[in-house]
Every structure is written in C-alpha cells, then in structure tokens.
Amino acid sequence: MKLSIIIPCYNEIDGLPHLMRRLTAMHDAGQMAGWEVLFVNDGSKDGTREALNAIVKEHAWMRVVHHPSNKGLGAAVRTGFANA
C-alpha cells in the first residue's frame, strides 16, 4: 500500500527549494518508505509548473497534476484525492 502526500501549490516557486530539501532529506533517511508525493499545481503563473515538471522527472516517488487555471484550494485537494 502506498501513502500519498498531497501538496496543493499555487505560485510557490520561492518555497519549493526549501520544501524539496526537507522532502528529499526525509526520503533519503528512509522515513518515507512506500510514500509518494503528489503535487497539485493549481494554475500557477510564476514558474511553479515548470519547476514541478523538472522535480518529478528527477524523483520517481513524486508526481504532479496541473490545473490549467486557478480553481482554489478545495478543488486542488479534491484533484489530489482523485489522483492518489
């Protein structure tokens, strides 16, 4: 069984490096065995989309789903549940 961590994102380009350092450290320490990280990009306009695409190419335990436009936090969480 896999545990999915859903991370809704909207214009988070500045916060992604810090988040990635923390997630990668946890993963490398074996604290996330059987887990996946599912980013839901909620129509970001600041480069978050491109950054997340690059991140998931490097980490097989991460995925991303994109909304074409901002739909709000509730919609992003529902998209995460539907794709987990």
N, C-alpha and C positions, 0 to 999 in steps of 0.2 A: 504494500500500500504506500502511496506517495502522499506527502503532506504538501499542499500548495500554499505559499505565502503570496497573497495578492497585494500588490503595491500600486495604487492609483497614482498617476502622475499628470500634472498639468503645469507646464512651464517650470520644470525642475532642473534645468541644465546646471545651475550653480550648486545644487545639493547632491547631484549624482556621484561626483567623485568621492565624497565622504561616505555616502551610503555604500558604494561599491567596495571601499576599503574595509568597512565593517562586515559586509556580507561575505566577501572573499576570505577574510580572516577567520570567520566562523566556519565557513565551508572547509578551508584548509586544515583547521583544527579538528575536523571530524564531527563538529557539532550539528551538522545539517544532513546527516546520512538519510537518504530516502526523501529528502525535501526538494521542492522546486520553487523557484521564484518566478511569479507571473506578474510582469509589469503591464498595466493598462494605461496606455498613453491617451489621455482624454483631449485630443485635438490641440496639443501644444504648438506654439508658434515661435519658440525660442531656440530650436535646435535639439530639444529633448528627443524628438522622433528619431533623428539621425544618430544621436548618441546611444539610444537604447538599441537600435538596429546593430550598431557596432558592438555593443556589450554582449548581446545574445549570440553573436557569431563566435565570440571568444569563450563562452561558458555554456556548455551543453545542459547544465542544470537550471538555465534561465530561459524564459520565453517572453515574448511581447505581443500584445494585441493593440491595435491602433483604432481609435475613433477618428473619423475624418474631420469632425468638428467637436467643440466642447459640449458635452451633454450633462455635465455635473457629476459630483461625487457618487451619488446614488446609482446612476447609470454605469459609472466605471466599476463600482463594486459588483453590480449585477453581471456585467460583462465578465468580470473576473470569475465569479461563481460559475457562469455558463461555460467557461473555458478551462476551469480547473480539472 
